[in-house]
Amino acid sequence: MKIIGIGNAIVDVICKVNEDFLSKNNLTKGTMKLTFDENEFKTLLSKLKIEKTVAGGSVANSIVGLSQLDNKVGFIGKINDDDLGNKYQEGLEKEKVNYFYSKKKELLPTGTCLILITPDSERTMFTYLGIAGKINDVDINEKALQESDMIFLEGYLWDEGEPQKAFNKAIKYSNKVAMTLSDKFCVDRHRVNFLELVKNKLDITFANEQEIISLIEAKNFDDVVTFAKQIKKLVVITRGEKGAIAIFGEKTIEVGVKTNLNIIDLTGAGDLFAAGFLHGYINGLPTKDSLEKGTELSSKIIQQMGARL
């Protein structure tokens, strides 16, 4: 097994909205809001017209992308033995992803994320984790992790207590660890823990510019570059129109963005960038080629609805 992803098993529900809808429902454009209130979630859902439903979750999207590039991959994520849970598992298996989790009947439903697309193609997410947020150390398959070259984690897993145990166990039994910081609000909530992970436990950190600046409370991007060089770990940062950069020790490599794209939906851009980069990394490609592969995949995904190629 090349890579096993561990993340929130979330069914993505994609909807188009206008700017007013976000402000009326106290949502900040371009971020993810988490709710543990099923009624709040159902109330918002009732106001929306569904465009598309896909088995998703940030790391799961990356893992599917890696599978589509002919890598042997797996995923661990908690679902309920309900209709959405069955569809979720079927969706991953159809994409040739090994699913290392045995679902059972749970009190909470399978997790769901409303992905709200505004006319400028930006996505704002409203997530009800359901049973996905209850993943714990018992759910982690030690043997699968030990037999895998690398694991890929998402920062979203730190949003509740039990998943942190799963997180720590996964790191303990893994050969190499990559992680995406996931979201600026996530970084703001867990800055101390994330900083400890990035400095001491991760081999590769993925972040966008906003997330990494928040993590180290930098004044500017030069501070980020200095920090990344000092920790001597591979830090890969997407910078929007400025392209992407990989920093490892004193080595810094940058690539630009693809131009003349028909951007429809930014959902999954970071997830597919990570898939492309990790594909290059685990197959021994030069860092610049890995960055280019990440950029290629992210450029493709933002020209369609949803986070699956």
Contacts in CASP RR format, 6 or more apart in sequence:
PFRMAT RR
TARGET T0000
AUTHOR 0000-0000-0000
METHOD contacts of the structure
MODEL  1
MKIIGIGNAIVDVICKVNEDFLSKNNLTKGTMKLTFDENEFKTLLSKLKI
EKTVAGGSVANSIVGLSQLDNKVGFIGKINDDDLGNKYQEGLEKEKVNYF
YSKKKELLPTGTCLILITPDSERTMFTYLGIAGKINDVDINEKALQESDM
IFLEGYLWDEGEPQKAFNKAIKYSNKVAMTLSDKFCVDRHRVNFLELVKN
KLDITFANEQEIISLIEAKNFDDVVTFAKQIKKLVVITRGEKGAIAIFGE
KTIEVGVKTNLNIIDLTGAGDLFAAGFLHGYINGLPTKDSLEKGTELSSK
IIQQMGARL
1 72 0 8 1.000
1 73 0 8 1.000
1 74 0 8 1.000
1 98 0 8 1.000
1 144 0 8 1.000
1 147 0 8 1.000
1 148 0 8 1.000
1 149 0 8 1.000
2 66 0 8 1.000
2 71 0 8 1.000
2 72 0 8 1.000
2 73 0 8 1.000
2 148 0 8 1.000
2 149 0 8 1.000
2 150 0 8 1.000
2 282 0 8 1.000
3 63 0 8 1.000
3 66 0 8 1.000
3 71 0 8 1.000
3 73 0 8 1.000
3 74 0 8 1.000
3 148 0 8 1.000
3 149 0 8 1.000
3 150 0 8 1.000
3 151 0 8 1.000
3 152 0 8 1.000
3 178 0 8 1.000
3 278 0 8 1.000
3 282 0 8 1.000
4 63 0 8 1.000
4 73 0 8 1.000
4 74 0 8 1.000
4 75 0 8 1.000
4 76 0 8 1.000
4 100 0 8 1.000
4 144 0 8 1.000
4 145 0 8 1.000
4 148 0 8 1.000
4 150 0 8 1.000
4 151 0 8 1.000
4 152 0 8 1.000
5 59 0 8 1.000
5 60 0 8 1.000
5 62 0 8 1.000
5 63 0 8 1.000
5 73 0 8 1.000
5 74 0 8 1.000
5 75 0 8 1.000
5 76 0 8 1.000
5 151 0 8 1.000
5 152 0 8 1.000
5 153 0 8 1.000
6 59 0 8 1.000
6 75 0 8 1.000
6 76 0 8 1.000
6 77 0 8 1.000
6 135 0 8 1.000
6 140 0 8 1.000
6 151 0 8 1.000
6 152 0 8 1.000
6 153 0 8 1.000
6 154 0 8 1.000
6 157 0 8 1.000
6 166 0 8 1.000
6 167 0 8 1.000
6 170 0 8 1.000
7 57 0 8 1.000
7 58 0 8 1.000
7 59 0 8 1.000
7 60 0 8 1.000
7 75 0 8 1.000
7 76 0 8 1.000
7 77 0 8 1.000
7 132 0 8 1.000
7 135 0 8 1.000
7 153 0 8 1.000
7 154 0 8 1.000
7 156 0 8 1.000
7 157 0 8 1.000
8 57 0 8 1.000
8 58 0 8 1.000
8 59 0 8 1.000
8 77 0 8 1.000
8 111 0 8 1.000
8 127 0 8 1.000
8 129 0 8 1.000
8 132 0 8 1.000
8 133 0 8 1.000
8 135 0 8 1.000
8 154 0 8 1.000
8 156 0 8 1.000
8 157 0 8 1.000
9 55 0 8 1.000
9 56 0 8 1.000
9 57 0 8 1.000
9 60 0 8 1.000
9 75 0 8 1.000
9 77 0 8 1.000
9 78 0 8 1.000
9 79 0 8 1.000
9 85 0 8 1.000
9 88 0 8 1.000
9 101 0 8 1.000
9 110 0 8 1.000
9 111 0 8 1.000
9 132 0 8 1.000
10 56 0 8 1.000
10 57 0 8 1.000
10 60 0 8 1.000
10 111 0 8 1.000
10 112 0 8 1.000
10 113 0 8 1.000
10 127 0 8 1.000
10 129 0 8 1.000
10 132 0 8 1.000
11 53 0 8 1.000
11 54 0 8 1.000
11 55 0 8 1.000
11 56 0 8 1.000
11 84 0 8 1.000
11 85 0 8 1.000
11 87 0 8 1.000
11 88 0 8 1.000
11 110 0 8 1.000
11 111 0 8 1.000
11 112 0 8 1.000
11 113 0 8 1.000
12 52 0 8 1.000
12 53 0 8 1.000
12 54 0 8 1.000
12 55 0 8 1.000
12 56 0 8 1.000
12 57 0 8 1.000
12 112 0 8 1.000
12 113 0 8 1.000
12 115 0 8 1.000
12 267 0 8 1.000
12 306 0 8 1.000
12 307 0 8 1.000
13 45 0 8 1.000
13 48 0 8 1.000
13 50 0 8 1.000
13 52 0 8 1.000
13 53 0 8 1.000
13 112 0 8 1.000
13 113 0 8 1.000
13 114 0 8 1.000
13 115 0 8 1.000
14 50 0 8 1.000
14 51 0 8 1.000
14 52 0 8 1.000
14 53 0 8 1.000
14 54 0 8 1.000
14 115 0 8 1.000
14 117 0 8 1.000
14 265 0 8 1.000
14 267 0 8 1.000
14 305 0 8 1.000
14 306 0 8 1.000
15 48 0 8 1.000
15 49 0 8 1.000
15 50 0 8 1.000
15 51 0 8 1.000
15 114 0 8 1.000
15 115 0 8 1.000
15 116 0 8 1.000
15 117 0 8 1.000
16 49 0 8 1.000
16 51 0 8 1.000
16 116 0 8 1.000
16 117 0 8 1.000
17 48 0 8 1.000
17 116 0 8 1.000
17 117 0 8 1.000
17 118 0 8 1.000
18 118 0 8 1.000
18 119 0 8 1.000
19 29 0 8 1.000
19 118 0 8 1.000
19 119 0 8 1.000
21 27 0 8 1.000
21 47 0 8 1.000
21 116 0 8 1.000
22 28 0 8 1.000
22 29 0 8 1.000
22 116 0 8 1.000
22 118 0 8 1.000
22 124 0 8 1.000
25 44 0 8 1.000
25 47 0 8 1.000
25 126 0 8 1.000
27 33 0 8 1.000
27 116 0 8 1.000
27 124 0 8 1.000
27 126 0 8 1.000
28 124 0 8 1.000
29 118 0 8 1.000
29 122 0 8 1.000
29 124 0 8 1.000
30 122 0 8 1.000
30 123 0 8 1.000
30 124 0 8 1.000
30 125 0 8 1.000
31 124 0 8 1.000
31 125 0 8 1.000
31 183 0 8 1.000
31 184 0 8 1.000
31 185 0 8 1.000
32 113 0 8 1.000
32 124 0 8 1.000
32 125 0 8 1.000
32 126 0 8 1.000
32 127 0 8 1.000
32 156 0 8 1.000
32 182 0 8 1.000
32 183 0 8 1.000
32 185 0 8 1.000
32 186 0 8 1.000
33 124 0 8 1.000
33 125 0 8 1.000
33 126 0 8 1.000
33 127 0 8 1.000
33 185 0 8 1.000
34 127 0 8 1.000
34 129 0 8 1.000
34 159 0 8 1.000
35 41 0 8 1.000
35 126 0 8 1.000
35 127 0 8 1.000
35 128 0 8 1.000
36 128 0 8 1.000
36 129 0 8 1.000
37 128 0 8 1.000
38 109 0 8 1.000
38 128 0 8 1.000
38 130 0 8 1.000
41 112 0 8 1.000
41 114 0 8 1.000
41 126 0 8 1.000
41 128 0 8 1.000
44 114 0 8 1.000
44 126 0 8 1.000
45 114 0 8 1.000
48 114 0 8 1.000
48 116 0 8 1.000
51 117 0 8 1.000
51 305 0 8 1.000
52 305 0 8 1.000
52 306 0 8 1.000
54 306 0 8 1.000
54 307 0 8 1.000
54 308 0 8 1.000
55 87 0 8 1.000
55 88 0 8 1.000
55 89 0 8 1.000
55 90 0 8 1.000
55 91 0 8 1.000
55 92 0 8 1.000
56 88 0 8 1.000
56 113 0 8 1.000
56 307 0 8 1.000
56 308 0 8 1.000
57 113 0 8 1.000
57 154 0 8 1.000
57 271 0 8 1.000
57 307 0 8 1.000
58 154 0 8 1.000
58 156 0 8 1.000
58 180 0 8 1.000
58 182 0 8 1.000
58 268 0 8 1.000
58 271 0 8 1.000
59 75 0 8 1.000
59 152 0 8 1.000
59 153 0 8 1.000
59 154 0 8 1.000
59 180 0 8 1.000
59 271 0 8 1.000
60 75 0 8 1.000
60 77 0 8 1.000
60 92 0 8 1.000
60 97 0 8 1.000
61 268 0 8 1.000
61 271 0 8 1.000
61 272 0 8 1.000
61 275 0 8 1.000
61 307 0 8 1.000
61 308 0 8 1.000
62 152 0 8 1.000
62 180 0 8 1.000
62 271 0 8 1.000
62 272 0 8 1.000
62 274 0 8 1.000
62 275 0 8 1.000
62 278 0 8 1.000
63 73 0 8 1.000
63 74 0 8 1.000
63 75 0 8 1.000
63 92 0 8 1.000
63 97 0 8 1.000
63 152 0 8 1.000
63 275 0 8 1.000
64 92 0 8 1.000
64 95 0 8 1.000
64 97 0 8 1.000
64 275 0 8 1.000
64 308 0 8 1.000
65 95 0 8 1.000
65 272 0 8 1.000
65 275 0 8 1.000
65 276 0 8 1.000
65 297 0 8 1.000
65 308 0 8 1.000
65 309 0 8 1.000
66 73 0 8 1.000
66 275 0 8 1.000
66 276 0 8 1.000
66 278 0 8 1.000
66 279 0 8 1.000
67 73 0 8 1.000
67 95 0 8 1.000
67 96 0 8 1.000
67 97 0 8 1.000
68 95 0 8 1.000
68 309 0 8 1.000
69 275 0 8 1.000
69 276 0 8 1.000
69 279 0 8 1.000
71 279 0 8 1.000
71 282 0 8 1.000
71 283 0 8 1.000
72 98 0 8 1.000
73 97 0 8 1.000
73 98 0 8 1.000
74 97 0 8 1.000
74 98 0 8 1.000
74 99 0 8 1.000
74 100 0 8 1.000
74 144 0 8 1.000
74 148 0 8 1.000
75 92 0 8 1.000
75 97 0 8 1.000
75 98 0 8 1.000
75 99 0 8 1.000
75 100 0 8 1.000
75 101 0 8 1.000
76 100 0 8 1.000
76 101 0 8 1.000
76 135 0 8 1.000
76 139 0 8 1.000
76 140 0 8 1.000
76 141 0 8 1.000
76 144 0 8 1.000
76 170 0 8 1.000
77 101 0 8 1.000
77 132 0 8 1.000
77 135 0 8 1.000
77 139 0 8 1.000
78 101 0 8 1.000
78 131 0 8 1.000
78 132 0 8 1.000
78 133 0 8 1.000
78 134 0 8 1.000
78 135 0 8 1.000
78 139 0 8 1.000
79 85 0 8 1.000
79 88 0 8 1.000
79 89 0 8 1.000
79 101 0 8 1.000
79 103 0 8 1.000
79 110 0 8 1.000
79 111 0 8 1.000
79 131 0 8 1.000
79 132 0 8 1.000
80 103 0 8 1.000
80 105 0 8 1.000
80 106 0 8 1.000
80 108 0 8 1.000
80 109 0 8 1.000
80 110 0 8 1.000
80 130 0 8 1.000
80 131 0 8 1.000
81 103 0 8 1.000
81 104 0 8 1.000
81 105 0 8 1.000
81 106 0 8 1.000
82 109 0 8 1.000
82 110 0 8 1.000
84 109 0 8 1.000
84 110 0 8 1.000
84 111 0 8 1.000
84 112 0 8 1.000
85 103 0 8 1.000
85 110 0 8 1.000
86 103 0 8 1.000
88 110 0 8 1.000
89 99 0 8 1.000
89 103 0 8 1.000
92 99 0 8 1.000
93 99 0 8 1.000
98 144 0 8 1.000
100 141 0 8 1.000
100 144 0 8 1.000
101 139 0 8 1.000
101 141 0 8 1.000
106 131 0 8 1.000
106 134 0 8 1.000
108 130 0 8 1.000
108 131 0 8 1.000
108 134 0 8 1.000
109 130 0 8 1.000
109 131 0 8 1.000
110 130 0 8 1.000
110 131 0 8 1.000
110 132 0 8 1.000
111 127 0 8 1.000
111 128 0 8 1.000
111 129 0 8 1.000
111 130 0 8 1.000
111 131 0 8 1.000
111 132 0 8 1.000
111 133 0 8 1.000
112 127 0 8 1.000
112 128 0 8 1.000
112 130 0 8 1.000
113 125 0 8 1.000
113 126 0 8 1.000
113 127 0 8 1.000
113 128 0 8 1.000
114 125 0 8 1.000
114 126 0 8 1.000
114 127 0 8 1.000
115 123 0 8 1.000
115 124 0 8 1.000
115 125 0 8 1.000
115 267 0 8 1.000
115 306 0 8 1.000
116 123 0 8 1.000
116 124 0 8 1.000
116 125 0 8 1.000
116 126 0 8 1.000
117 123 0 8 1.000
117 265 0 8 1.000
117 267 0 8 1.000
117 305 0 8 1.000
118 124 0 8 1.000
121 263 0 8 1.000
121 264 0 8 1.000
121 265 0 8 1.000
121 266 0 8 1.000
121 302 0 8 1.000
122 266 0 8 1.000
123 265 0 8 1.000
123 266 0 8 1.000
123 267 0 8 1.000
129 159 0 8 1.000
129 160 0 8 1.000
133 157 0 8 1.000
133 159 0 8 1.000
133 160 0 8 1.000
133 162 0 8 1.000
133 163 0 8 1.000
134 160 0 8 1.000
134 162 0 8 1.000
134 163 0 8 1.000
135 157 0 8 1.000
135 162 0 8 1.000
135 163 0 8 1.000
135 166 0 8 1.000
136 162 0 8 1.000
136 163 0 8 1.000
136 165 0 8 1.000
136 166 0 8 1.000
137 165 0 8 1.000
137 166 0 8 1.000
137 168 0 8 1.000
137 169 0 8 1.000
139 166 0 8 1.000
140 166 0 8 1.000
140 169 0 8 1.000
140 170 0 8 1.000
140 173 0 8 1.000
142 169 0 8 1.000
142 173 0 8 1.000
145 151 0 8 1.000
145 170 0 8 1.000
145 173 0 8 1.000
145 174 0 8 1.000
146 173 0 8 1.000
146 174 0 8 1.000
146 175 0 8 1.000
148 174 0 8 1.000
148 175 0 8 1.000
149 175 0 8 1.000
149 176 0 8 1.000
149 282 0 8 1.000
150 174 0 8 1.000
150 175 0 8 1.000
150 176 0 8 1.000
150 177 0 8 1.000
150 178 0 8 1.000
150 203 0 8 1.000
150 278 0 8 1.000
150 282 0 8 1.000
151 170 0 8 1.000
151 171 0 8 1.000
151 174 0 8 1.000
151 176 0 8 1.000
151 177 0 8 1.000
151 178 0 8 1.000
152 178 0 8 1.000
152 179 0 8 1.000
152 180 0 8 1.000
152 274 0 8 1.000
152 278 0 8 1.000
153 167 0 8 1.000
153 170 0 8 1.000
153 171 0 8 1.000
153 177 0 8 1.000
153 178 0 8 1.000
153 179 0 8 1.000
153 180 0 8 1.000
154 179 0 8 1.000
154 180 0 8 1.000
154 182 0 8 1.000
155 179 0 8 1.000
155 180 0 8 1.000
155 181 0 8 1.000
155 182 0 8 1.000
155 183 0 8 1.000
155 186 0 8 1.000
155 190 0 8 1.000
155 194 0 8 1.000
156 182 0 8 1.000
156 183 0 8 1.000
156 186 0 8 1.000
157 163 0 8 1.000
157 164 0 8 1.000
157 166 0 8 1.000
157 167 0 8 1.000
158 164 0 8 1.000
158 167 0 8 1.000
158 186 0 8 1.000
158 189 0 8 1.000
158 190 0 8 1.000
158 193 0 8 1.000
158 194 0 8 1.000
159 186 0 8 1.000
159 189 0 8 1.000
164 193 0 8 1.000
170 177 0 8 1.000
171 177 0 8 1.000
171 201 0 8 1.000
176 203 0 8 1.000
176 204 0 8 1.000
177 201 0 8 1.000
177 202 0 8 1.000
177 203 0 8 1.000
177 204 0 8 1.000
178 202 0 8 1.000
178 203 0 8 1.000
178 204 0 8 1.000
178 205 0 8 1.000
178 206 0 8 1.000
178 274 0 8 1.000
178 278 0 8 1.000
179 197 0 8 1.000
179 198 0 8 1.000
179 202 0 8 1.000
179 204 0 8 1.000
179 205 0 8 1.000
179 206 0 8 1.000
180 205 0 8 1.000
180 206 0 8 1.000
180 207 0 8 1.000
180 270 0 8 1.000
180 271 0 8 1.000
180 274 0 8 1.000
181 187 0 8 1.000
181 194 0 8 1.000
181 205 0 8 1.000
181 206 0 8 1.000
181 207 0 8 1.000
181 208 0 8 1.000
181 211 0 8 1.000
181 212 0 8 1.000
181 215 0 8 1.000
182 211 0 8 1.000
183 211 0 8 1.000
184 210 0 8 1.000
184 211 0 8 1.000
184 214 0 8 1.000
187 194 0 8 1.000
187 211 0 8 1.000
187 214 0 8 1.000
187 215 0 8 1.000
188 214 0 8 1.000
191 214 0 8 1.000
191 215 0 8 1.000
191 217 0 8 1.000
194 215 0 8 1.000
195 215 0 8 1.000
195 216 0 8 1.000
198 205 0 8 1.000
198 215 0 8 1.000
198 231 0 8 1.000
198 233 0 8 1.000
198 235 0 8 1.000
199 231 0 8 1.000
199 233 0 8 1.000
202 233 0 8 1.000
203 233 0 8 1.000
203 234 0 8 1.000
204 233 0 8 1.000
204 234 0 8 1.000
204 235 0 8 1.000
204 236 0 8 1.000
204 278 0 8 1.000
204 281 0 8 1.000
205 212 0 8 1.000
205 233 0 8 1.000
205 234 0 8 1.000
205 235 0 8 1.000
205 236 0 8 1.000
206 236 0 8 1.000
206 237 0 8 1.000
206 238 0 8 1.000
206 270 0 8 1.000
206 273 0 8 1.000
206 274 0 8 1.000
206 277 0 8 1.000
207 215 0 8 1.000
207 235 0 8 1.000
207 236 0 8 1.000
207 237 0 8 1.000
207 238 0 8 1.000
208 237 0 8 1.000
208 238 0 8 1.000
208 239 0 8 1.000
208 240 0 8 1.000
208 270 0 8 1.000
209 221 0 8 1.000
209 224 0 8 1.000
209 237 0 8 1.000
209 238 0 8 1.000
209 239 0 8 1.000
209 240 0 8 1.000
209 242 0 8 1.000
212 218 0 8 1.000
212 224 0 8 1.000
212 235 0 8 1.000
212 237 0 8 1.000
213 221 0 8 1.000
213 223 0 8 1.000
213 224 0 8 1.000
216 223 0 8 1.000
216 224 0 8 1.000
216 227 0 8 1.000
218 224 0 8 1.000
218 227 0 8 1.000
221 239 0 8 1.000
224 237 0 8 1.000
225 245 0 8 1.000
225 247 0 8 1.000
225 252 0 8 1.000
228 235 0 8 1.000
228 237 0 8 1.000
228 247 0 8 1.000
228 248 0 8 1.000
228 249 0 8 1.000
229 247 0 8 1.000
229 249 0 8 1.000
229 250 0 8 1.000
229 252 0 8 1.000
232 248 0 8 1.000
232 249 0 8 1.000
233 248 0 8 1.000
234 246 0 8 1.000
234 247 0 8 1.000
234 248 0 8 1.000
235 246 0 8 1.000
235 247 0 8 1.000
235 248 0 8 1.000
236 244 0 8 1.000
236 245 0 8 1.000
236 246 0 8 1.000
236 247 0 8 1.000
236 274 0 8 1.000
236 277 0 8 1.000
236 291 0 8 1.000
237 244 0 8 1.000
237 245 0 8 1.000
237 246 0 8 1.000
237 247 0 8 1.000
238 244 0 8 1.000
238 269 0 8 1.000
238 270 0 8 1.000
238 273 0 8 1.000
238 298 0 8 1.000
239 245 0 8 1.000
240 257 0 8 1.000
241 257 0 8 1.000
242 256 0 8 1.000
242 257 0 8 1.000
243 254 0 8 1.000
243 255 0 8 1.000
243 256 0 8 1.000
243 257 0 8 1.000
243 295 0 8 1.000
244 254 0 8 1.000
244 255 0 8 1.000
244 256 0 8 1.000
244 273 0 8 1.000
244 291 0 8 1.000
244 294 0 8 1.000
244 295 0 8 1.000
245 252 0 8 1.000
245 253 0 8 1.000
245 254 0 8 1.000
245 255 0 8 1.000
245 291 0 8 1.000
246 252 0 8 1.000
246 253 0 8 1.000
246 254 0 8 1.000
246 277 0 8 1.000
246 287 0 8 1.000
246 290 0 8 1.000
246 291 0 8 1.000
248 287 0 8 1.000
251 287 0 8 1.000
253 287 0 8 1.000
253 288 0 8 1.000
253 291 0 8 1.000
254 291 0 8 1.000
255 288 0 8 1.000
255 291 0 8 1.000
255 292 0 8 1.000
255 295 0 8 1.000
256 295 0 8 1.000
257 295 0 8 1.000
257 299 0 8 1.000
258 295 0 8 1.000
258 296 0 8 1.000
258 299 0 8 1.000
261 299 0 8 1.000
261 302 0 8 1.000
261 303 0 8 1.000
262 303 0 8 1.000
263 302 0 8 1.000
263 303 0 8 1.000
264 302 0 8 1.000
264 303 0 8 1.000
264 304 0 8 1.000
264 305 0 8 1.000
265 302 0 8 1.000
265 304 0 8 1.000
265 305 0 8 1.000
265 306 0 8 1.000
266 302 0 8 1.000
267 301 0 8 1.000
267 305 0 8 1.000
267 306 0 8 1.000
267 307 0 8 1.000
268 298 0 8 1.000
268 301 0 8 1.000
268 302 0 8 1.000
268 306 0 8 1.000
268 307 0 8 1.000
269 298 0 8 1.000
269 301 0 8 1.000
269 302 0 8 1.000
270 298 0 8 1.000
271 301 0 8 1.000
271 307 0 8 1.000
272 294 0 8 1.000
272 297 0 8 1.000
272 298 0 8 1.000
272 300 0 8 1.000
272 301 0 8 1.000
272 307 0 8 1.000
272 309 0 8 1.000
273 294 0 8 1.000
273 295 0 8 1.000
273 297 0 8 1.000
273 298 0 8 1.000
274 294 0 8 1.000
275 294 0 8 1.000
275 297 0 8 1.000
276 290 0 8 1.000
276 293 0 8 1.000
276 294 0 8 1.000
276 296 0 8 1.000
276 297 0 8 1.000
277 290 0 8 1.000
277 291 0 8 1.000
277 293 0 8 1.000
277 294 0 8 1.000
278 290 0 8 1.000
279 285 0 8 1.000
279 290 0 8 1.000
279 293 0 8 1.000
279 294 0 8 1.000
280 289 0 8 1.000
280 290 0 8 1.000
280 293 0 8 1.000
281 290 0 8 1.000
285 293 0 8 1.000
297 309 0 8 1.000
300 309 0 8 1.000
301 307 0 8 1.000
301 308 0 8 1.000
301 309 0 8 1.000
END
